[in-house]
Amino acid sequence: MSLDKQWRDFLNESADDKNIFTYIQGLQEIISNLKPKTVAEQRRLQLAKQHLREVKRFARRMENDIGVLQEKLNILEESAGKE
């Protein structure tokens, strides 16, 4: 199975069950299946892996922030509804 076909299949799946971590995992799998032929390609793959780790870290932080903001919004809506 070619990498192009895997990528197209991944993109064509239903978007209902996807979140940012699904996309990150797909990219990690694609990158891990690449076989660099030169040292330059190997360095690029290492950089891509490092960037994906950073993206994953920021995504977790954003999800935590969203959760906190949703809780605050609920509290504000509840207190506005009591008045």
N, C-alpha and C positions, 0 to 999 in steps of 0.2 A: 504494500500500500504506500503510495507516494505521500510525501509531506504536504504537497498542495491539496491532495484529496482529503487528507486528515483535517487540514485547516478549514477547507470549505465545509466539510461535514460538521465540524465543531461550530462554525458560524451559522449554519443552517438549522441547528437544533432549536427547539422551541425556547423562546426567550423567557418563558414564564418561570422556570425553575432556576434561572441564572442570577448570580450576584457577582460582585467584583472578584470574589475569591474563586469562583468557577473559571472566570477568564484568566486569572493569574495561574491557576493550576494547569489550564490548557497550555498556556505559554511556557510554563516550566517543563511540561512533558515534551513539547516540541523542541525546546532548546536542549533538553537532555538527550534527545534522539539524534541531534546533529553530530556529525563526525568531522571535526576540523581537519583540513589537510595541510595547513601551514601553521606556523607559530602565530602569525598575525590573526588568522581565523580563531585560533585557540584563545588568544587574548581578548578578542571581541566577544566570544562566547562567555568568558569569565566575567567580563564587564556587564554583559546582558544579564547574567545570573545575579550579579551583585545588585543591579538596578531593580530586578524583580523582587529581591529580598527587601529592598527599600520601599518599593511600591506596596508590598504586602504589609510592612510595618505601618506605613502611613494609612493604608486602608483600615487596618485594625483600629488605629487611633481615631480615624474619622467615624467609624461605626460606634465606638465608645462615646464620642462627642455627640453623635446623633441621638444615641440612647438617652444621654443626660438631658439634651435639649428637648426631647419628646416628653420626658418626665416633668421638666419645668413647664412645658406648654400645658400638660394635663393639669398640673397644680394651678396654673393661672386660669385655665378654663373653668375649673371647679370653683375657684374663689370668685370668678366673675359671675358664675351661675347662681351663687348663693346670695348675691346682692340684688 
